Amino acid sequence: MKLLKTSERVKNFLEVDSKYRDDDNLLYSSILKEDMAEIYPERIVTADMVLYAISKGFTTNSESIRRSRQKIQQSNPHLRGQLWADRHEKLLCETVNELHKM
């Protein structure tokens, strides 16, 4: 899995299921799960093993995942989540209301 860049992996998750588009924690945990399966194939992974792998930089950095998601969603509007749409619709309504008050 390390052969794929972080941005490619993130984009794959965003395209496969919309639940990853609004939840960075879910996205990170899913990528972390893949990382751990690669690091410790065919083994039961303990919390200590996960923490060790994260602390040693063996896993994909959570900030890199978040930044990749933002960049991908910026250039691919169809991969944006429902929270983005709700936030921008609310902002548009507020703007229209302010213009009507003028």
C-alpha positions as CSV (number, residue, x, y, z in Angstrom):
1,M,0.0,0.0,0.0
2,K,2.9,2.4,0.5
3,L,3.4,2.3,-3.2
4,L,0.4,4.6,-3.5
5,K,0.9,8.2,-2.4
6,T,-1.1,9.6,0.5
7,S,-3.2,11.7,-1.8
8,E,-4.0,8.7,-4.1
9,R,-5.0,6.6,-1.0
10,V,-7.2,9.5,0.3
11,K,-8.9,10.0,-3.1
12,N,-9.7,6.3,-3.3
13,F,-11.5,6.4,0.1
14,L,-13.4,9.6,-0.9
15,E,-14.5,8.1,-4.2
16,V,-15.5,4.7,-2.7
17,D,-17.8,6.0,0.1
18,S,-19.2,9.4,1.0
19,K,-18.9,8.7,4.7
20,Y,-15.2,9.6,4.5
21,R,-15.8,13.0,3.0
22,D,-17.0,14.6,6.3
23,D,-15.1,12.7,8.9
24,D,-11.3,13.0,9.1
25,N,-11.1,10.7,12.1
26,L,-12.9,7.9,10.1
27,L,-10.6,8.6,7.1
28,Y,-7.5,8.5,9.3
29,S,-8.5,5.4,11.2
30,S,-9.2,3.5,7.9
31,I,-5.9,4.4,6.5
32,L,-4.2,3.6,9.8
33,K,-5.9,0.2,9.7
34,E,-4.4,-0.4,6.2
35,D,-1.0,0.7,7.4
36,M,-1.1,-1.7,10.3
37,A,-2.1,-4.6,8.1
38,E,0.9,-3.8,6.0
39,I,3.3,-3.4,8.9
40,Y,2.1,-6.5,10.8
41,P,0.6,-8.9,8.2
42,E,-1.4,-11.8,9.5
43,R,-1.0,-10.7,13.2
44,I,-3.4,-9.4,15.8
45,V,-2.5,-5.8,16.4
46,T,-2.5,-4.4,19.9
47,A,-2.9,-0.8,20.9
48,D,0.7,-0.7,22.0
49,M,1.7,-1.9,18.5
50,V,-0.4,0.9,16.9
51,L,1.1,3.6,19.2
52,Y,4.6,2.3,18.5
53,A,4.1,2.4,14.7
54,I,2.6,5.9,14.9
55,S,5.4,7.2,17.2
56,K,8.1,5.8,14.9
57,G,6.5,7.3,11.8
58,F,5.8,4.0,10.2
59,T,2.2,5.0,9.5
60,T,0.7,7.7,7.3
61,N,0.7,11.1,9.1
62,S,-2.7,12.3,10.1
63,E,-2.0,15.9,9.1
64,S,-0.9,14.7,5.6
65,I,-4.2,12.8,5.3
66,R,-6.2,15.9,6.3
67,R,-4.3,18.2,3.9
68,S,-4.6,15.7,1.1
69,R,-8.4,15.5,1.7
70,Q,-8.7,19.3,1.6
71,K,-6.7,19.6,-1.6
72,I,-8.5,16.8,-3.3
73,Q,-11.9,18.3,-2.3
74,Q,-10.9,21.7,-3.4
75,S,-10.1,20.5,-7.0
76,N,-12.9,17.9,-7.1
77,P,-16.1,19.4,-5.8
78,H,-18.0,16.1,-6.3
79,L,-15.9,14.7,-3.5
80,R,-16.9,17.3,-1.0
81,G,-19.1,16.2,1.9
82,Q,-22.6,17.1,3.0
83,L,-21.2,19.3,5.8
84,W,-19.5,21.5,3.2
85,A,-22.7,21.9,1.2
86,D,-24.7,22.7,4.4
87,R,-22.2,25.3,5.5
88,H,-22.1,27.0,2.1
89,E,-25.9,27.0,1.7
90,K,-26.2,28.6,5.2
91,L,-23.7,31.2,4.2
92,L,-25.5,32.0,1.0
93,C,-28.8,32.4,2.9
94,E,-27.2,34.7,5.4
95,T,-25.7,36.8,2.6
96,V,-29.0,37.1,0.7
97,N,-30.7,38.1,4.0
98,E,-28.1,40.8,4.6
99,L,-28.5,42.1,1.0
100,H,-32.3,42.3,1.5
101,K,-31.8,44.4,4.6
102,M,-29.9,47.0,2.6
